[in-house]
């Protein structure tokens, strides 16, 4: 995004990277880091504040998507049309669905799907009507760099973070993240998701909507989620505790490494 030459020999774009999360805690200190590095220009658009500046040498627009698929879709649409972002990265927490996924682990999406979308019998379950698609792919290169940043975090700080927060040392997973307009908080609910989508690793409320909008407008996106709970009956208490104590620290660590390794280029 800042100077240089892309893989095809063309100059890299100077368009900003959009970074968003649903809740303030999930952004960590990103806006403060931007303020310290370049200063922040804040534009209010559609009842949201979009913060423009540079973080680790990368021009960025940072904002809150708020909670749920509609809110997330509206926010990412504004990032694309009002702020002309080159790509979008979403960071936040999620409930674990995969049997190998534990609290404190990190999931980077390869694909995303809306688990509560069902227009059958007119269309197959999960398929977005008129698009003919149910699973939306994250950008492979962007997701790969995000996963590499997560692996660096685990290698450099994983043991210390586990000791600090009383969790197991985090592991990085890649695969399917599913989204819906429900906070899944029952053993029966998570079991139903596993039955319907056996390869799902995590469940949340925004990612697939963002991926669909990016797909429709040809904008690259990537989603990273730290597992705050296991989407069962203990989820509400686990989510609140994790969000307050851990989510910001993980986001800070991952985004810092991601932006550093980007060389300020998407």
Phi and psi in degrees as a GROMACS rama.xvg file:
@    title "Ramachandran Plot"
@    xaxis  label "Phi"
@    yaxis  label "Psi"
@TYPE xy
-93.076  -165.902  UNK-2
-60.7692  -179.386  UNK-3
116.087  -173.825  UNK-4
-125.728  133.963  UNK-5
-77.3505  178.005  UNK-6
-63.9622  -25.338  UNK-7
-92.5394  6.00582  UNK-8
92.5387  -5.98788  UNK-9
-84.3713  149.153  UNK-10
-59.7969  143.345  UNK-11
-72.6559  149.135  UNK-12
-73.7257  153.268  UNK-13
-100.502  6.75045  UNK-14
-67.2275  148.836  UNK-15
-77.2682  164.222  UNK-16
-95.7145  132.163  UNK-17
-88.4293  127.248  UNK-18
-122.624  128.011  UNK-19
-145.38  158.438  UNK-20
-143.899  166.957  UNK-21
-80.3662  -39.3727  UNK-22
-125.183  151.999  UNK-23
-56.7731  -38.0538  UNK-24
-62.3434  -26.4348  UNK-25
-77.0294  -14.1258  UNK-26
-88.0053  -13.6598  UNK-27
61.2999  -136.229  UNK-28
-100.519  24.6065  UNK-29
-61.399  -43.4568  UNK-30
-68.4627  -36.7973  UNK-31
-64.8554  -38.2563  UNK-32
-64.8112  -38.6883  UNK-33
-64.3824  -43.7134  UNK-34
-60.4888  -40.8329  UNK-35
-70.5095  -33.9843  UNK-36
-82.9944  -44.55  UNK-37
-134.276  -8.49454  UNK-38
83.5233  159.464  UNK-39
-124.273  131.313  UNK-40
-108.416  122.18  UNK-41
-108.271  127.573  UNK-42
-118.59  127.626  UNK-43
-93.244  126.6  UNK-44
-146.753  122.56  UNK-45
59.6528  39.5009  UNK-46
64.1619  23.0867  UNK-47
-126.835  148.973  UNK-48
-97.6244  124.014  UNK-49
-108.127  123.24  UNK-50
-104.178  119.051  UNK-51
-107.89  134.986  UNK-52
174.287  -161.729  UNK-53
-121.86  134.236  UNK-54
-129.048  122.975  UNK-55
52.3462  39.5733  UNK-56
81.2176  0.493354  UNK-57
-108.563  125.953  UNK-58
-66.6546  129.515  UNK-59
-138.025  155.526  UNK-60
-120.116  118.652  UNK-61
-113.846  132.653  UNK-62
-155.282  170.623  UNK-63
-100.602  127.268  UNK-64
-74.8416  -21.6936  UNK-65
68.5179  -172.632  UNK-66
-101.547  133.991  UNK-67
106.628  162.205  UNK-68
-69.3912  -40.5287  UNK-69
-65.1032  -46.7015  UNK-70
-59.8015  -42.5624  UNK-71
-66.134  -41.8259  UNK-72
-64.3437  -40.9381  UNK-73
-62.866  -41.1166  UNK-74
-68.0781  -45.4184  UNK-75
-70.6591  -29.5984  UNK-76
-62.3783  -40.9701  UNK-77
-66.3583  -40.1755  UNK-78
-57.7018  -40.3061  UNK-79
-72.9002  -47.7727  UNK-80
-90.883  -36.3112  UNK-81
-91.5323  -25.8628  UNK-82
-120.125  -2.37349  UNK-83
53.0916  46.6213  UNK-84
-69.7509  150.159  UNK-85
-80.3295  -34.2996  UNK-86
-158.668  168.997  UNK-87
-131.505  135.098  UNK-88
-124.202  127.26  UNK-89
-109.925  132.372  UNK-90
-125.869  147.011  UNK-91
170.512  -163.544  UNK-92
-110.342  166.211  UNK-93
-156.642  165.659  UNK-94
-89.4938  141.619  UNK-95
-78.783  134.121  UNK-96
-116.682  -44.5023  UNK-97
-59.6892  142.444  UNK-98
-65.8892  -21.1158  UNK-99
-95.1159  -0.261827  UNK-100
-93.3734  129.117  UNK-101
-123.267  162.071  UNK-102
-57.1393  131.916  UNK-103
96.5605  -14.7092  UNK-104
-72.9848  167.828  UNK-105
-124.904  134.275  UNK-106
-120.238  126.108  UNK-107
-106.753  126.344  UNK-108
-72.7639  132.517  UNK-109
-92.9412  -38.2231  UNK-110
-139.731  159.974  UNK-111
-137.927  147.542  UNK-112
-147.144  146.604  UNK-113
-89.7313  108.467  UNK-114
-75.5778  -15.0993  UNK-115
-103.369  11.5201  UNK-116
-91.8557  118.164  UNK-117
-148.883  97.4558  UNK-118
-102.92  23.7244  UNK-119
-71.1449  150.589  UNK-120
-87.5109  3.43568  UNK-121
-67.8141  -35.7213  UNK-122
-137.453  156.141  UNK-123
-60.0373  147.334  UNK-124
-53.947  137.5  UNK-125
80.1348  -16.8367  UNK-126
-75.0559  136.86  UNK-127
-78.0951  117.723  UNK-128
-55.8148  137.224  UNK-129
74.7573  -9.33403  UNK-130
-97.1483  -27.0201  UNK-131
69.6446  24.514  UNK-132
-132.121  138.321  UNK-133
-112.246  -33.0282  UNK-134
-111.329  130.399  UNK-135
-109.491  127.254  UNK-136
-81.4328  135.12  UNK-137
-70.8384  156.198  UNK-138
-65.2798  125.493  UNK-139
-62.5758  -43.7242  UNK-140
-68.9015  -43.2881  UNK-141
-65.4527  -44.6049  UNK-142
-65.1795  -35.5313  UNK-143
-63.7032  -41.8145  UNK-144
-69.7976  -34.1304  UNK-145
-66.9422  -42.5035  UNK-146
-63.7284  -39.1787  UNK-147
-62.7118  -38.3895  UNK-148
-63.9559  -39.8386  UNK-149
-63.6693  -42.7934  UNK-150
-63.4401  -38.8414  UNK-151
-63.0012  -42.9146  UNK-152
-59.0409  -46.7147  UNK-153
-63.2529  -43.2423  UNK-154
-65.5347  -38.6974  UNK-155
-91.0019  -30.2702  UNK-156
-132.733  -0.903979  UNK-157
-58.8437  -48.0265  UNK-158
-64.6523  -42.8268  UNK-159
-65.4657  -40.0611  UNK-160
-65.2144  -41.2055  UNK-161
-61.7225  -42.6241  UNK-162
-66.4806  -40.5181  UNK-163
-65.1745  -41.9044  UNK-164
-102.642  -1.80552  UNK-165
72.3339  29.601  UNK-166
-111.628  172.78  UNK-167
-75.2605  160.901  UNK-168
-60.9191  128.554  UNK-169
-66.5708  151.096  UNK-170
-120.007  151.854  UNK-171
-104.091  128.285  UNK-172
-119.546  152.118  UNK-173
-131.487  138.14  UNK-174
161.159  -145.242  UNK-175
-85.6245  126.734  UNK-176
-110.954  134.611  UNK-177
-113.814  149.381  UNK-178
-130.532  146.524  UNK-179
-163.404  164.112  UNK-180
-88.9916  47.3898  UNK-181
-141.151  143.874  UNK-182
-88.0608  106.596  UNK-183
-74.655  120.572  UNK-184
-146.92  46.2181  UNK-185
-153.159  149.093  UNK-186
-60.7481  -37.9455  UNK-187
-66.1391  -39.224  UNK-188
-64.3258  -44.7817  UNK-189
-71.3641  -32.5631  UNK-190
-64.9092  -38.6778  UNK-191
-64.948  -38.3531  UNK-192
-65.0752  -42.0141  UNK-193
-63.4611  -38.617  UNK-194
-65.5787  -42.7515  UNK-195
-76.1628  -33.851  UNK-196
-137.387  78.8995  UNK-197
-61.1396  -22.1458  UNK-198
-94.6083  3.9373  UNK-199
-67.9807  136.042  UNK-200
-101.617  -34.9328  UNK-201
-149.399  155.022  UNK-202
-127.458  137.539  UNK-203
-151.911  -162.318  UNK-204
-127.154  8.67239  UNK-205
-137.98  -34.9916  UNK-206
-56.5942  -45.5078  UNK-207
-68.2649  -30.9661  UNK-208
-66.2975  -42.2247  UNK-209
-62.2036  -43.7554  UNK-210
-63.3125  -37.2858  UNK-211
-65.7629  -46.2233  UNK-212
-61.4424  -44.5185  UNK-213
-62.8068  -38.7509  UNK-214
-60.5463  -45.0844  UNK-215
-68.6743  -26.6611  UNK-216
-106.579  6.1361  UNK-217
67.2784  34.115  UNK-218
-109.206  133.544  UNK-219
-73.1805  146.091  UNK-220
-145.033  158.761  UNK-221
-146.168  149.245  UNK-222
-132.779  131.201  UNK-223
-125.673  136.109  UNK-224
-133.172  132.41  UNK-225
-95.0311  135.986  UNK-226
-80.6553  115.621  UNK-227
-96.6172  -19.9273  UNK-228
-162.495  175.518  UNK-229
-110.23  24.8799  UNK-230
59.2886  22.3487  UNK-231
-108.111  -159.817  UNK-232
-65.8861  -19.9864  UNK-233
-88.1044  -0.815916  UNK-234
-59.6599  -44.9198  UNK-235
-58.0527  -46.2129  UNK-236
-68.3219  -41.9302  UNK-237
-64.8288  -40.9871  UNK-238
-61.5765  -49.1158  UNK-239
-62.5793  -44.2601  UNK-240
-63.1818  -46.0281  UNK-241
-65.5018  -43.695  UNK-242
-59.9212  -42.244  UNK-243
-73.068  -41.2662  UNK-244
-96.4196  -29.6128  UNK-245
-124.019  -36.5137  UNK-246
-55.4052  -45.2931  UNK-247
-63.7373  -40.4141  UNK-248
-63.7558  -41.8232  UNK-249
-65.8041  -45.4945  UNK-250
-60.668  -44.5039  UNK-251
-55.8029  -49.8222  UNK-252
-63.8488  -42.7914  UNK-253
-71.4029  -47.5102  UNK-254
-65.9576  -36.8917  UNK-255
-58.9655  -46.2805  UNK-256
-69.5853  -38.1742  UNK-257
-62.6197  -49.3951  UNK-258
-66.6964  -37.6003  UNK-259
-61.7983  -43.4668  UNK-260
-77.9819  -15.5371  UNK-261
-69.343  -19.3884  UNK-262
58.1093  32.4276  UNK-263
57.7099  30.0447  UNK-264
-132.442  131.095  UNK-265
